[in-house]
């Protein structure tokens, strides 16, 4: 069973999710059916992210700029 994060615009996010998937499958000893469902879920999510965030460079999450408000 394989998963190629490079297929997605959000390849870094896809790679992080794939790493977690591998850890979950190895640690919990999921069977092939569960492992396949996890992989399909990651693919569906990354496909959605690519479709709704065209042309973005990942990661897009950044810490907000801190401002000080005084009264």
N, C-alpha and C positions, 0 to 999 in steps of 0.2 A: 504494500500500500504506500503510495507516495503523495506528496503535496509539494507543489512548486510555488513558493511565494513570489518569484520573479514574474509570474504571469499577471500580477496585479499592479496597478499604479501605486497602491498603498503597500508595497512590498515589505517595507520595514514592519508595519503593523501585522501583515500576514505572517511574516517570519516569527514575530513574537508569539502570536497565537499558535502557530505550528509547534514552537518549542514547548509551550504549555501543554498542547495536545499530546505530544510525545511523552512528557513527564506523567501526565494523568493516566495515559494508557499503560505505561510501564509500571507505575506505582500501584495502581488499582487492579492491574491484571484484567482489564476489560477484554471481552471476546471480540472477534472480528466484526460482528454486527454493530456493537457499540462504538468501536473505533471508527468504523465507516460513517456512522451517524455524526460523530464529532467532526470528522473531516468534512463532511458535506455541509455541516453547519458553518464551519469556518469559511468554506468556499462561498456559501450563500451570503454571509456577512460581508466578506471582502468584495464580492461582486456588487453588493448594495452600496458599500462605501465608494467604490470606484464610480458607480453610476450617479451618485448624488454629490460627488466632490470632484468633478472633472478638472484635470490640470493642476491639482494641488500637489505640493511636495510634502511628503510625510517625514517626520511627525509634524502635525499642525498644532498640537496642544502645547501651549506655552504658558508659563506662569504669568498671571496678570501683573501689569505694572502697578506697583504699590504707590498709593497716594496717601498723604496725610491730611485729614480734614480736622480742622480745629474750630471750636466755637467760642 
